[in-house]
């Protein structure tokens, strides 16, 4: 049978169109990945939508789309794409975890619990994520109790002030409300919204009816091509701290720093200056001053925190200089995010968190301190919802503002006003709206543990002397000798205290393990009995003393061609300082090693300098120099031979210590 020329052309045309469609989908997918890697998530989503119409692996394109929504803080929109990715066979380790949070943001608690359990059962290697997930399991199992905390408070959407974009971080300055809004001309490629800026509006007799006559806060502060927001004012109103960054040129939002602008005698705000307390490698934002104006609180994801974004505090002296920022500890900070602090006149700290037990992504919490113990309490409904609730501030007790992206709003994040001080209200404060609480449930905390040899197969050590030491006083609160199975305990602990557990036995190096009660208190919402006993267990592993035995100091790394002690190395060397203090007769050799990327003679000199700098650091911490010998080995003892990557070369640039005398 003859096939007509026209039919052949039609077949060829359909094949060509099909190939073009495949190529078009692949081009869109690759373009989407490039946008994703650049942190331009909104642009990436446009491309992934095109790619999904072609023959692209659905588990990959849907997972990328889900991550794009999540990383641009659109959790609810991410949920269906995580679902599709998992249904298509995705084995991404965090897919179930992130889907659980996305479902929680929609109030789908049962489904969120199911996926969170699947994530935990997969035994993930990321310890911070696992810790956060395990805490969240407890939250989801008790979510009915959390949701049961309600007040008569009424939130009023400030409709005339809100827009289809984002309004949040309200601050009262005199008769003005200063807030953050996405209203600039330039669009932020991360989320597709206009860039953020600072705006102000006059507060009238009814703040909830304030009109949308907002103006830029200051032309000297306003910069059109970056995000600016979350202002905080000194007590006299003459200086403002705010966050600036996220211009879209760096992925991950790491280019956010704190800036200060001062009010001049002519009534104009000066050009902002970056604060020295900012960390150039981290995200720093949402500042707030204490009621007396002497302490600045802010949020940061800088290194060595509790997990995600933590709250920090720094003191300001009379000349306006700030002290070194201090992490606010594990009672406040969690493996999740803590942000948007506000300190009320009575000293209570309000903040938002997705790590403490809550109803949604971010919930508002209040922290109080009594007799050295910090209590963190969820503010309940309607302050909190399954969505993001944050930026809580008070004008006076029971009256103030907050931001939320809950259902029924006008835009992305909206401003809300509340007033529990009106005559028709039965109370003058939010907290008193609650029914009379039950008597606080009692929890008793204890510590127990084991002492064993530090070997691949640990052997229990009896006759080891164990002391539990109160770090605040240096006094031992318990002392015991381990029995035949190498166990000890249990001994009572106090909430909020810092301890160390010291184990010593003849023939072994004395070992000290820090143990903190910060962040370990069980939230009252999880307690079902009037009294509960809970015991924490620690495992101490002792190294046998052997002359010339070598121990690798983890993470004592050096930059290429450098021998200065990096901050991460200092943290590890501090552990060696502790070992030397706890073992006063120990004498060691500190050996340093290089990679192969230099001549042998140069590497010997470099490694000798590195070993010497480590010894000098330890001497600066009070250890006698005669107890240490510095030795440079150059590239003669490589861990990774034929190293190719920077990570492999860095493993060779290490420091070890060897026992010379005991």
C-alpha positions as CSV (number, residue, x, y, z in Angstrom):
1,X,0.0,0.0,0.0
2,X,1.3,3.4,-0.9
3,X,1.4,6.1,1.7
4,X,0.6,9.5,0.4
5,X,3.2,12.3,0.6
6,X,0.9,14.4,2.6
7,X,0.5,11.7,5.2
8,X,4.3,11.2,5.5
9,X,4.7,15.0,6.0
10,X,2.0,14.9,8.7
11,X,3.8,12.0,10.5
12,X,7.1,13.8,10.3
13,X,5.6,17.0,11.5
14,X,4.0,15.3,14.6
15,X,7.4,13.6,15.4
16,X,9.1,17.0,15.1
17,X,6.5,18.7,17.3
18,X,6.9,15.9,19.9
19,X,10.7,16.2,20.0
20,X,10.4,20.0,20.2
21,X,8.0,19.5,23.1
22,X,10.4,17.2,24.9
23,X,13.3,19.6,24.3
24,X,11.2,22.6,25.4
25,X,10.3,20.8,28.7
26,X,13.9,19.8,29.4
27,X,15.1,23.4,28.7
28,X,12.5,24.7,31.1
29,X,13.5,22.2,33.7
30,X,17.2,23.1,33.4
31,X,16.4,26.8,33.5
32,X,14.3,26.2,36.6
33,X,17.2,24.4,38.3
34,X,19.5,27.3,37.5
35,X,17.0,29.8,39.0
36,X,16.5,27.4,42.0
37,X,20.3,27.2,42.7
38,X,20.4,31.1,42.5
39,X,17.7,31.4,45.1
40,X,15.2,32.8,42.6
41,X,12.4,30.5,43.6
42,X,9.5,32.4,42.0
43,X,11.2,32.4,38.6
44,X,12.1,28.7,39.1
45,X,8.4,27.9,39.7
46,X,7.4,29.3,36.4
47,X,9.9,27.0,34.6
48,X,9.0,23.9,36.6
49,X,5.3,24.5,35.7
50,X,6.3,24.4,32.0
51,X,8.6,21.4,32.6
52,X,5.8,19.4,34.3
53,X,3.8,19.5,31.0
54,X,6.6,17.5,29.3
55,X,8.2,14.1,29.8
56,X,10.3,15.1,32.8
57,X,10.7,12.8,35.8
58,X,7.7,13.8,38.0
59,X,9.5,13.1,41.3
60,X,12.3,15.5,40.4
61,X,10.2,18.4,39.0
62,X,7.6,18.2,41.8
63,X,10.2,18.0,44.5
64,X,11.9,21.1,43.1
65,X,8.6,22.9,42.9
66,X,7.8,21.9,46.5
67,X,11.2,23.2,47.7
68,X,10.7,26.4,45.8
69,X,7.5,27.1,47.6
70,X,9.0,26.1,51.0
71,X,12.1,28.2,50.6
72,X,10.1,31.2,49.7
73,X,8.0,30.7,52.8
74,X,4.9,29.4,51.1
75,X,4.4,26.2,53.0
76,X,0.8,25.5,52.3
77,X,1.4,25.8,48.5
78,X,4.2,23.3,48.8
79,X,2.1,20.4,50.2
80,X,0.6,19.1,46.9
81,X,3.9,19.1,45.2
82,X,5.6,17.1,48.0
83,X,2.6,14.7,47.7
84,X,3.1,14.3,44.0
85,X,6.9,13.8,44.4
86,X,6.4,11.0,47.0
87,X,3.7,9.4,44.9
88,X,6.1,9.3,42.0
89,X,8.7,7.5,44.1
90,X,10.9,10.3,45.5
91,X,13.4,9.1,48.1
92,X,14.5,12.6,49.1
93,X,15.3,12.3,52.8
94,X,13.5,15.4,53.9
95,X,10.4,15.0,51.7
96,X,8.2,13.5,54.5
97,X,9.5,16.0,57.0
98,X,8.8,19.1,54.9
99,X,5.4,17.7,53.8
100,X,4.5,17.3,57.5
101,X,5.2,21.0,58.2
102,X,3.3,22.0,55.1
103,X,0.3,20.0,56.2
104,X,0.5,21.4,59.7
105,X,0.4,24.9,58.2
106,X,-2.9,24.0,56.7
107,X,-4.2,22.5,60.0
108,X,-4.1,18.9,58.7
109,X,-2.6,17.6,61.9
110,X,-3.4,13.9,61.5
111,X,-1.8,13.7,58.0
112,X,1.2,15.8,59.2
113,X,1.7,13.3,62.1
114,X,1.7,10.4,59.7
115,X,4.4,11.8,57.5
116,X,6.5,13.0,60.4
117,X,6.4,9.5,61.8
118,X,7.6,8.1,58.5
119,X,10.5,10.6,58.5
120,X,11.6,9.6,62.1
121,X,11.2,5.9,61.2
122,X,13.6,6.4,58.3
123,X,16.4,7.1,60.8
124,X,17.7,10.3,59.3
125,X,21.4,11.2,59.8
126,X,20.8,14.9,60.3
127,X,20.7,15.2,64.1
128,X,19.2,18.7,64.2
129,X,16.4,17.8,61.9
130,X,15.7,14.5,63.8
131,X,15.6,16.4,67.1
132,X,13.2,18.9,65.7
133,X,11.0,16.1,64.2
134,X,10.9,14.2,67.5
135,X,9.8,17.4,69.3
136,X,7.2,18.0,66.6
137,X,5.8,14.5,67.1
138,X,5.1,15.3,70.7
139,X,3.5,18.6,69.6
140,X,1.2,17.0,67.0
141,X,0.1,14.3,69.5
142,X,-0.9,17.0,72.0
143,X,-2.3,19.5,69.4
144,X,-5.8,19.2,70.8
145,X,-4.6,20.4,74.2
146,X,-2.7,23.3,72.6
147,X,-5.8,24.2,70.5
148,X,-7.9,24.1,73.7
149,X,-6.2,27.2,75.1
150,X,-8.4,30.0,73.9
151,X,-9.1,33.6,74.9
152,X,-12.0,36.0,74.3
153,X,-9.6,38.3,72.5
154,X,-10.8,39.7,69.1
155,X,-8.4,40.3,66.3
156,X,-9.3,43.0,63.8
157,X,-7.7,42.9,60.4
158,X,-6.4,46.4,59.6
159,X,-8.0,46.1,56.2
160,X,-7.4,49.7,55.0
161,X,-3.7,49.4,55.8
162,X,-3.1,45.9,54.4
163,X,-2.5,45.2,50.7
164,X,-2.3,42.1,48.5
165,X,1.4,42.1,49.4
166,X,3.0,41.7,52.8
167,X,2.6,43.9,55.9
168,X,4.3,42.9,59.2
169,X,6.7,43.8,62.1
170,X,4.6,46.7,63.5
171,X,6.3,49.0,66.0
172,X,4.8,52.0,67.8
173,X,6.9,55.2,67.8
174,X,5.1,58.0,69.5
175,X,1.8,58.6,67.5
176,X,3.1,56.6,64.5
177,X,2.9,53.0,63.5
178,X,6.0,51.9,61.7
179,X,5.8,48.7,59.8
180,X,7.4,46.6,57.1
181,X,5.7,46.2,53.7
182,X,6.4,44.8,50.2
183,X,5.7,48.0,48.2
184,X,8.9,48.9,46.4
185,X,9.0,49.0,42.6
186,X,11.6,46.2,42.3
187,X,10.4,42.6,42.6
188,X,12.2,40.1,44.8
189,X,12.9,37.0,42.7
190,X,12.7,34.8,45.8
191,X,8.9,35.1,46.3
192,X,7.7,37.3,43.4
193,X,6.6,40.1,45.8
194,X,7.8,43.7,45.7
195,X,10.9,44.4,47.8
196,X,10.3,45.2,51.4
197,X,10.6,48.7,52.9
198,X,9.9,50.7,56.0
199,X,6.6,52.7,56.1
200,X,4.8,54.8,58.7
201,X,1.2,55.9,59.3
202,X,-0.4,58.1,61.9
203,X,-2.4,56.2,64.6
204,X,-5.8,57.7,65.1
205,X,-8.4,57.2,67.8
206,X,-9.2,53.7,66.4
207,X,-6.0,52.1,65.3
208,X,-7.8,49.3,63.5
209,X,-9.4,51.9,61.2
210,X,-6.1,53.5,60.3
211,X,-6.2,54.3,56.6
212,X,-3.8,53.2,53.9
213,X,-2.1,56.6,53.8
214,X,1.3,55.1,54.6
215,X,4.4,56.9,53.5
216,X,8.1,55.7,53.3
217,X,9.6,56.0,56.8
218,X,12.6,58.0,55.6
219,X,14.1,58.7,52.1
220,X,17.6,58.5,53.6
221,X,16.9,55.0,54.8
222,X,14.9,53.8,51.8
223,X,16.9,51.8,49.2
224,X,15.0,50.5,46.3
225,X,17.0,47.4,45.3
226,X,17.2,45.6,48.7
227,X,14.8,44.3,51.3
228,X,14.5,46.5,54.5
229,X,12.4,45.9,57.5
230,X,11.8,45.0,61.2
231,X,12.6,48.3,62.9
232,X,13.4,48.8,66.6
233,X,13.8,52.2,68.3
234,X,15.9,53.2,71.3
235,X,14.0,54.5,74.3
236,X,14.4,58.1,73.3
237,X,13.4,57.4,69.7
238,X,16.6,58.9,68.3
239,X,18.1,55.8,66.9
240,X,16.7,52.9,64.8
241,X,18.0,49.4,64.3
242,X,16.7,47.6,61.3
243,X,17.5,44.7,59.0
244,X,18.7,45.2,55.4
245,X,19.8,42.8,52.7
246,X,18.3,40.0,50.5
247,X,18.9,41.8,47.2
248,X,18.6,38.5,45.4
249,X,22.2,38.3,44.5
250,X,23.1,35.6,47.0
251,X,21.3,32.4,47.6
252,X,19.9,31.6,51.0
253,X,19.3,35.1,52.4
254,X,22.8,35.2,54.0
255,X,23.3,38.8,53.1
256,X,21.0,40.2,55.8
257,X,22.6,42.5,58.4
258,X,21.6,44.9,61.1
259,X,22.0,48.6,60.5
260,X,21.6,51.7,62.6
261,X,20.2,55.1,61.6
262,X,20.3,58.1,63.9
263,X,17.9,61.0,64.0
264,X,19.6,64.3,63.3
265,X,19.0,67.7,64.9
266,X,17.2,68.7,61.7
267,X,14.6,65.9,62.2
268,X,15.9,63.7,59.3
269,X,17.3,60.2,59.7
270,X,21.0,59.7,58.8
271,X,22.4,57.3,56.3
272,X,22.3,53.7,57.8
273,X,25.6,52.2,59.1
274,X,26.1,48.4,59.4
275,X,26.3,47.3,63.1
276,X,29.6,45.5,64.0
277,X,27.6,42.8,65.8
278,X,26.3,41.6,62.5
279,X,27.7,38.3,61.2
280,X,28.5,38.6,57.5
281,X,28.1,34.9,57.0
282,X,24.6,34.7,58.6
283,X,21.1,36.1,58.5
284,X,20.6,38.7,61.2
285,X,17.2,40.4,61.7
286,X,14.0,41.2,63.7
287,X,15.7,43.4,66.4
288,X,13.9,44.7,69.5
289,X,15.0,46.8,72.5
290,X,14.2,46.0,76.1
291,X,11.8,48.3,77.9
292,X,14.8,50.3,79.5
293,X,16.5,50.5,76.1
294,X,19.8,49.0,77.4
295,X,19.5,45.5,75.8
296,X,19.0,44.7,72.1
297,X,17.5,41.4,71.2
298,X,17.7,40.0,67.6
299,X,17.4,36.8,65.6
300,X,20.3,35.1,63.8
301,X,21.2,31.8,62.2
302,X,24.9,32.3,63.0
303,X,27.1,29.3,63.7
304,X,26.9,27.3,67.0
305,X,23.3,28.0,67.7
306,X,20.6,25.6,68.8
307,X,19.5,24.7,65.2
308,X,17.8,27.2,62.9
309,X,17.3,30.9,63.7
310,X,18.0,31.7,67.4
311,X,17.4,34.7,69.6
312,X,20.4,36.6,70.9
313,X,20.9,39.6,73.2
314,X,23.6,42.3,73.4
315,X,23.9,45.2,75.8
316,X,24.3,48.8,74.7
317,X,26.5,51.2,76.8
318,X,26.1,54.9,77.2
319,X,28.1,55.7,74.1
320,X,25.9,53.4,71.9
321,X,28.4,50.5,71.6
322,X,27.2,47.0,71.8
323,X,28.7,44.0,73.7
324,X,29.4,40.6,72.1
325,X,26.0,38.9,71.3
326,X,25.0,36.1,73.6
327,X,22.7,33.2,72.6
328,X,19.6,33.2,74.9
329,X,19.9,29.5,75.6
330,X,18.1,26.3,75.0
331,X,15.1,27.2,77.2
332,X,14.2,29.9,74.6
333,X,15.9,28.5,71.4
334,X,15.1,25.2,69.8
335,X,16.2,23.2,66.8
336,X,13.6,25.2,64.9
337,X,13.3,29.0,64.4
338,X,12.8,31.7,67.0
339,X,12.2,35.2,65.7
340,X,10.5,38.6,66.2
341,X,11.2,39.3,69.9
342,X,9.3,41.9,71.9
343,X,10.0,42.8,75.5
344,X,7.0,44.3,77.4
345,X,7.2,46.9,80.2
346,X,6.8,44.1,82.7
347,X,9.9,42.3,81.4
348,X,8.0,39.4,79.7
349,X,9.6,38.3,76.4
350,X,7.2,37.6,73.6
351,X,8.5,35.9,70.4
352,X,7.5,33.6,67.6
353,X,8.7,30.1,67.1
354,X,8.1,26.9,65.1
355,X,10.1,24.8,67.5
356,X,8.1,25.1,70.7
357,X,4.7,23.3,70.8
358,X,2.4,25.3,68.6
359,X,-0.6,25.2,66.2
360,X,1.1,26.2,63.0
361,X,4.4,27.3,61.4
362,X,5.1,30.3,63.6
363,X,3.2,30.7,66.9
364,X,3.5,33.5,69.4
365,X,4.9,32.6,72.8
366,X,5.6,34.4,76.1
367,X,8.6,33.6,78.3
368,X,8.9,34.4,82.0
369,X,11.6,33.8,84.5
370,X,11.0,32.8,88.1
371,X,13.7,31.7,90.5
372,X,16.1,31.1,87.7
373,X,13.7,28.9,85.7
374,X,12.4,30.1,82.3
375,X,8.8,29.1,81.4
376,X,7.7,29.3,77.7
377,X,3.9,29.4,77.1
378,X,1.9,29.3,73.9
379,X,-0.4,32.4,73.7
380,X,-3.3,30.2,72.5
381,X,-6.1,31.1,70.1
382,X,-6.9,33.5,68.5
383,X,-3.4,35.0,68.7
384,X,-2.2,31.8,67.1
385,X,-3.5,29.7,64.2
386,X,-2.2,27.0,61.8
387,X,-0.6,29.8,59.8
388,X,2.4,32.1,60.6
389,X,1.6,34.4,63.6
390,X,4.4,36.8,64.5
391,X,5.5,40.3,65.2
392,X,3.4,40.6,68.5
393,X,3.8,44.0,70.1
394,X,1.9,45.8,72.9
395,X,0.9,49.5,73.2
396,X,-0.2,48.8,76.7
397,X,-1.3,45.6,78.5
398,X,-3.9,43.9,76.5
399,X,-3.7,46.2,73.5
400,X,-1.5,46.0,70.5
401,X,-0.7,44.5,67.1
402,X,0.5,41.4,65.4
403,X,1.0,40.0,61.9
404,X,-0.4,36.8,60.4
405,X,-0.9,35.1,57.0
406,X,-3.9,33.2,58.3
407,X,-6.9,32.5,56.1
408,X,-9.3,35.4,55.5
409,X,-6.6,38.1,55.3
410,X,-6.2,40.7,52.5
411,X,-2.7,39.7,51.4
412,X,0.3,37.6,52.1
413,X,1.1,38.8,55.7
414,X,-1.5,41.2,57.2
415,X,-1.5,43.4,60.2
416,X,-4.1,42.8,63.0
417,X,-5.1,45.0,65.9
418,X,-6.4,43.8,69.3
419,X,-7.8,45.6,72.3
420,X,-8.8,43.7,75.5
421,X,-9.1,47.0,77.5
422,X,-12.4,48.2,76.1
423,X,-15.4,48.6,78.5
424,X,-17.3,45.7,76.9
425,X,-14.3,43.4,77.6
426,X,-14.5,41.4,80.8
427,X,-10.7,41.7,81.4
428,X,-7.8,44.1,81.2
429,X,-5.2,41.6,80.0
430,X,-5.1,38.8,77.5
431,X,-3.8,36.3,80.0
432,X,-6.8,36.8,82.4
433,X,-9.2,35.8,79.6
434,X,-8.2,32.2,80.2
435,X,-10.2,30.0,82.6
436,X,-8.5,29.6,85.9
437,X,-5.6,27.3,85.3
438,X,-5.2,24.0,87.1
439,X,-2.4,23.7,89.6
440,X,1.0,23.4,87.9
441,X,2.0,19.8,87.4
442,X,5.2,18.7,89.1
443,X,8.1,17.2,87.2
444,X,11.2,15.7,89.0
445,X,14.3,15.3,86.9
446,X,17.1,12.9,87.5
447,X,20.4,11.9,85.9
448,X,21.8,8.4,85.5
449,X,24.4,6.9,83.2
450,X,27.1,4.4,82.3
451,X,30.9,4.4,82.2
452,X,32.7,2.2,79.7
453,X,35.8,1.9,77.6
454,X,36.1,4.0,74.5
455,X,36.4,1.1,72.0
456,X,34.4,-0.2,69.0
457,X,32.8,-2.6,71.5
458,X,32.7,-0.7,74.8
459,X,33.3,-2.7,78.0
460,X,31.6,-1.5,81.2
461,X,34.0,-0.1,83.8
462,X,33.3,-0.7,87.5
463,X,35.1,1.2,90.3
464,X,35.0,4.5,88.3
465,X,34.5,7.6,90.4
466,X,31.7,9.8,89.0
467,X,30.9,13.3,90.1
468,X,28.0,15.5,89.0
469,X,29.2,19.1,89.3
470,X,27.0,22.3,89.4
471,X,28.8,24.6,86.9
472,X,27.5,27.7,88.7
473,X,29.2,26.9,92.0
474,X,31.8,24.3,91.0
475,X,30.5,22.1,93.8
476,X,29.7,18.4,93.4
477,X,26.0,17.7,93.9
478,X,26.5,13.9,93.7
479,X,29.4,11.5,93.9
480,X,29.4,7.8,93.3
481,X,31.5,4.8,92.4
482,X,30.2,2.7,89.5
483,X,29.3,-0.9,90.3
484,X,29.9,-4.1,88.3
485,X,27.9,-3.2,85.2
486,X,29.5,0.3,85.1
487,X,26.3,2.2,85.9
488,X,25.5,5.1,88.2
489,X,22.4,7.1,89.2
490,X,19.9,8.4,89.6
491,X,20.5,11.8,91.1
492,X,18.1,14.8,91.2
493,X,18.7,17.8,88.9
494,X,17.2,21.3,88.8
495,X,15.6,23.0,85.8
496,X,17.7,25.6,84.0
497,X,21.0,24.5,85.6
498,X,24.2,23.7,83.9
499,X,26.2,20.6,85.0
500,X,29.2,18.6,84.1
501,X,29.7,14.9,84.7
502,X,33.3,13.9,85.6
503,X,34.4,10.3,85.4
504,X,37.9,9.0,86.5
505,X,39.5,5.6,86.9
506,X,43.1,4.6,87.3
507,X,44.8,3.7,84.0
508,X,42.3,5.9,82.0
509,X,42.1,9.5,80.9
510,X,39.6,11.5,83.1
511,X,36.6,12.5,81.0
512,X,34.2,15.4,81.5
513,X,30.9,15.7,79.7
514,X,28.8,18.9,79.9
515,X,25.1,18.4,80.7
516,X,22.6,21.2,80.5
517,X,19.0,21.3,81.8
518,X,18.3,24.2,79.5
519,X,15.7,23.3,77.0
520,X,15.0,19.9,78.7
521,X,12.0,20.9,80.7
522,X,8.8,19.1,79.6
523,X,6.2,21.7,78.6
524,X,3.2,21.6,80.9
525,X,0.9,21.0,77.9
526,X,2.5,17.5,77.5
527,X,2.0,16.5,81.2
528,X,-1.0,14.2,81.9
529,X,-0.3,13.3,85.6
530,X,-0.1,15.6,88.7
531,X,3.5,14.3,89.2
532,X,6.0,12.9,86.8
533,X,9.5,11.6,87.2
534,X,11.9,11.6,84.2
535,X,15.5,10.4,84.0
536,X,18.2,11.5,81.6
537,X,21.0,9.1,80.8
538,X,24.6,9.9,79.8
539,X,27.2,7.5,78.5
540,X,30.8,8.3,79.3
541,X,33.6,6.6,77.4
542,X,37.1,6.6,78.9
543,X,40.3,6.2,76.8
544,X,43.0,3.9,78.2
545,X,46.3,5.6,78.9
546,X,48.9,4.3,76.5
547,X,52.2,6.0,75.8
548,X,52.5,7.3,72.2
549,X,48.8,6.7,71.6
550,X,47.5,9.3,69.1
551,X,44.1,11.1,69.2
552,X,42.8,13.1,66.3
553,X,41.3,16.4,67.3
554,X,38.2,16.7,65.2
555,X,37.6,19.9,63.2
556,X,41.0,21.4,64.0
557,X,41.4,22.6,60.4
558,X,43.4,25.5,58.9
559,X,42.8,27.6,55.8
560,X,45.1,27.0,52.9
561,X,48.7,28.4,53.6
562,X,47.5,29.7,57.0
563,X,48.4,28.8,60.6
564,X,46.1,31.1,62.6
565,X,43.5,29.4,64.9
566,X,40.1,29.6,63.3
567,X,37.0,30.1,65.6
568,X,35.8,26.6,64.8
569,X,39.2,25.2,65.8
570,X,39.2,27.2,69.0
571,X,36.1,25.4,70.1
572,X,37.8,22.1,69.7
573,X,41.0,23.2,71.3
574,X,39.0,24.3,74.3
575,X,38.0,20.6,74.8
576,X,41.7,19.6,74.9
577,X,42.2,22.4,77.5
578,X,39.6,20.7,79.6
579,X,41.3,17.3,79.2
580,X,44.6,18.7,80.3
581,X,43.1,20.4,83.3
582,X,41.3,17.2,84.3
583,X,44.5,15.2,83.8
584,X,47.1,17.4,85.5
585,X,50.0,14.8,85.0
586,X,49.4,14.4,81.3
587,X,52.1,15.6,78.9
588,X,51.4,15.5,75.2
589,X,52.8,16.2,71.7
590,X,50.7,18.4,69.5
591,X,51.3,17.3,65.9
592,X,50.1,19.3,62.9
593,X,49.8,18.0,59.3
594,X,49.4,19.7,55.9
595,X,48.1,18.7,52.5
596,X,50.4,18.2,49.5
597,X,49.8,21.5,47.7
598,X,53.3,23.0,48.4
599,X,57.0,21.9,48.4
600,X,58.0,19.5,51.2
601,X,60.2,22.0,53.0
602,X,57.5,24.7,53.0
603,X,54.9,22.2,54.4
604,X,57.2,21.2,57.2
605,X,57.6,24.9,58.2
606,X,53.9,25.5,57.8
607,X,52.9,22.5,59.9
608,X,55.4,23.4,62.6
609,X,53.9,26.9,62.8
610,X,50.4,25.4,63.0
611,X,51.4,23.1,65.9
612,X,53.1,26.0,67.6
613,X,50.0,28.2,67.2
614,X,47.8,25.5,68.8
615,X,50.2,25.2,71.7
616,X,50.2,28.9,72.2
617,X,46.4,29.0,72.2
618,X,46.3,26.3,74.9
619,X,48.9,28.1,77.0
620,X,46.8,31.3,76.8
621,X,44.0,29.2,78.5
622,X,46.2,28.6,81.6
623,X,48.0,25.3,80.7
624,X,51.8,25.1,81.5
625,X,53.8,25.2,78.2
626,X,56.2,22.5,79.6
627,X,53.3,20.0,79.3
628,X,53.2,20.3,75.5
629,X,55.6,19.8,72.6
630,X,54.8,21.1,69.1
631,X,55.7,19.0,66.1
632,X,55.1,19.7,62.4
633,X,54.9,16.6,60.2
634,X,54.2,18.4,56.9
635,X,52.7,16.0,54.3
636,X,54.5,12.9,55.5
637,X,51.4,11.3,57.2
638,X,48.4,11.8,54.9
639,X,44.9,10.5,55.8
640,X,43.6,10.9,52.2
641,X,46.3,10.0,49.7
642,X,45.7,11.4,46.2
643,X,43.3,14.0,47.6
644,X,41.3,15.8,44.9
645,X,38.6,17.8,46.5
646,X,39.0,20.7,49.0
647,X,37.2,18.6,51.6
648,X,39.8,15.8,51.2
649,X,42.7,18.3,51.3
650,X,41.2,19.8,54.5
651,X,41.1,16.4,56.2
652,X,44.8,16.2,55.7
653,X,45.3,19.6,57.2
654,X,44.7,18.3,60.7
655,X,46.0,18.5,64.3
656,X,46.5,15.5,66.6
657,X,47.8,14.9,70.1
658,X,49.9,12.1,71.3
659,X,50.4,11.0,75.0
660,X,54.1,11.3,75.9
661,X,53.9,11.0,79.7
662,X,51.2,10.3,82.3
